[in-house]
Amino acid sequence: MQDYDDLKIFQQMILAVDAPAYMRREKDTIAAWRGVLTQCEQDYRDQLKMPLLRVGQFVALAGSEVTTRLPSDDANYLTGLFDKWGTRLRIDVKPAHSEAEIEEAMSLLVDSFQRFNLRWKRHVHEVNLEPVNTRRMKYNEYYLLEKECAVFSASVARQGYQPLTMATAEDLLEHFPLLRIPA
């Protein structure tokens, strides 16, 4: 009984100084993933500069006719991107005077989206996910044991526990998707 009391006193002293190991492990695992997402978000924004410009030019050239010149889902998609990105052109673009101007702007937009998608897909597959996945493997391996040691109950430790899957390029593409190519 004395050993159990000594153990509880020791654990209380440790808890007074720092969070239990399982909580630190979880925070570290989350922080590693957030770090990757933060860097990818910056890279995504940097690579979106030309598509953003092309959407702005197209919407400015098409003017109020953007919804009549394209299938409705493409028009909604492009105007949604225009609004979401808050596109502002440095030079005023007057509405187009001919169908050829609109077609040229759409061709440039499609080329820009295709180049972005190729570069972004390549970039996402080059992101080093090893530090995140190492933390996730260790989380899956040690979290329950560390929590059980802290709470003195295997059943309490298992409550709400979900093993983490390894991070993939597809996970990054869910957060930062490729651009849909208008018809």
C-alpha positions in Angstrom: 0.0 0.0 0.0 2.9 2.4 0.8 4.4 1.8 -2.6 1.1 2.7 -4.3 0.9 5.9 -2.2 4.5 6.8 -3.1 3.7 6.2 -6.8 0.6 8.5 -6.6 2.7 11.2 -4.9 5.4 10.9 -7.6 2.8 11.2 -10.4 1.2 14.2 -8.8 4.6 15.9 -8.6 5.3 15.1 -12.3 1.8 16.4 -13.3 2.4 19.7 -11.4 5.5 20.3 -13.6 4.2 19.2 -17.0 1.4 17.4 -18.8 1.4 13.6 -18.9 3.4 12.0 -21.6 0.3 10.9 -23.6 -0.9 14.5 -23.8 2.5 15.8 -24.8 2.7 13.1 -27.5 -0.7 14.0 -28.9 0.2 17.7 -28.9 3.5 17.0 -30.7 1.7 14.8 -33.3 -0.9 17.5 -34.0 1.7 20.3 -34.1 3.8 18.3 -36.7 0.8 17.9 -39.0 -0.2 21.6 -38.6 3.3 22.6 -39.5 3.1 20.7 -42.7 -0.4 22.2 -43.5 0.9 25.7 -42.8 3.8 25.3 -45.1 1.6 23.7 -47.8 -0.9 26.5 -47.5 1.8 29.1 -48.1 3.1 27.1 -51.1 -0.4 26.7 -52.4 -1.0 30.4 -52.3 2.3 31.1 -54.0 1.5 28.7 -56.8 -2.0 30.1 -57.3 -0.8 33.5 -58.3 -1.2 33.0 -62.1 -4.5 31.1 -61.9 -5.8 33.9 -59.7 -4.7 36.5 -62.3 -6.3 34.5 -65.2 -9.6 34.1 -63.3 -9.6 37.9 -62.6 -8.9 38.6 -66.3 -11.5 36.2 -67.6 -14.3 37.5 -65.2 -13.4 41.1 -66.1 -13.4 40.4 -69.8 -16.7 38.4 -69.7 -18.3 41.0 -67.4 -21.9 40.3 -66.5 -22.1 37.7 -69.4 -19.8 35.2 -67.6 -22.8 33.2 -66.5 -24.2 33.0 -70.1 -20.9 32.2 -71.8 -20.2 29.1 -69.8 -22.1 26.1 -68.5 -23.6 27.0 -65.2 -21.4 24.8 -63.0 -18.2 26.3 -64.7 -19.5 29.8 -64.3 -20.4 29.2 -60.7 -17.0 27.6 -60.1 -15.1 30.5 -61.6 -17.1 33.3 -60.1 -16.8 31.4 -56.7 -13.0 31.3 -57.1 -13.0 35.0 -58.1 -15.0 35.9 -54.9 -13.2 33.5 -52.6 -9.7 34.7 -53.7 -10.7 38.3 -53.7 -9.1 38.8 -57.0 -7.9 42.3 -57.7 -6.3 43.2 -61.0 -3.6 46.0 -61.0 -4.8 47.2 -64.4 -8.4 47.8 -65.4 -9.7 45.3 -67.9 -12.5 46.5 -70.1 -15.2 44.0 -71.1 -14.5 42.1 -74.3 -15.6 43.4 -77.6 -15.4 40.1 -79.4 -15.9 36.4 -78.8 -12.3 35.9 -79.8 -11.1 37.9 -76.7 -13.2 35.7 -74.4 -12.0 32.5 -76.0 -8.4 33.7 -75.7 -8.9 34.5 -72.0 -10.5 31.1 -71.4 -7.6 29.4 -73.2 -5.1 31.2 -71.0 -7.1 30.4 -67.9 -7.3 26.7 -68.8 -3.6 26.5 -69.6 -2.8 28.2 -66.3 -5.1 25.8 -64.3 -3.5 22.8 -66.0 0.1 24.0 -65.3 -0.9 24.7 -61.7 -2.4 21.2 -61.3 0.8 19.5 -62.7 3.1 21.6 -60.5 0.9 21.2 -57.4 0.5 17.5 -57.7 4.3 17.1 -58.1 4.9 19.4 -55.2 2.5 17.5 -52.9 4.2 14.2 -53.7 7.5 15.7 -52.8 6.4 17.0 -49.3 8.4 15.2 -46.6 5.8 13.5 -44.5 8.3 11.3 -42.7 8.4 13.4 -39.5 4.6 13.5 -39.2 4.3 9.7 -39.9 7.1 8.9 -37.4 5.1 10.8 -34.8 1.9 9.1 -35.8 3.5 5.7 -35.5 4.8 6.4 -32.1 1.5 7.9 -31.1 -0.2 4.6 -32.1 2.4 2.6 -30.4 2.7 4.4 -27.0 -0.3 6.6 -26.5 -2.5 4.0 -24.8 0.3 2.7 -22.6 1.2 6.2 -21.5 -2.4 7.2 -20.8 -3.0 3.9 -18.9 0.0 4.7 -16.7 -1.4 8.1 -16.0 -5.0 7.2 -15.3 -4.5 3.7 -13.8 -7.2 2.1 -16.1 -6.9 0.4 -19.4 -10.6 0.8 -20.1 -10.5 4.6 -19.4 -7.3 4.9 -21.5 -9.1 3.3 -24.5 -12.1 5.6 -24.4 -12.2 7.8 -27.4 -8.8 6.4 -28.7 -8.5 6.3 -32.5 -5.3 5.1 -34.0 -3.9 7.6 -36.5 -3.4 6.7 -40.2 -0.2 7.7 -41.9 -0.3 11.0 -43.7 -0.3 10.8 -47.5 -0.1 13.2 -50.5 -3.8 12.5 -51.0 -4.5 13.9 -47.5 -2.8 17.1 -48.6 -4.8 17.2 -51.8 -8.0 17.1 -49.7 -6.9 20.2 -47.8 -5.4 21.9 -50.9 -7.3 20.6 -54.0 -6.3 20.7 -57.6 -8.3 23.2 -59.7 -11.2 22.0 -61.7 -10.6 22.6 -65.4 -13.6 24.5 -67.0 -15.0 22.9 -70.2 
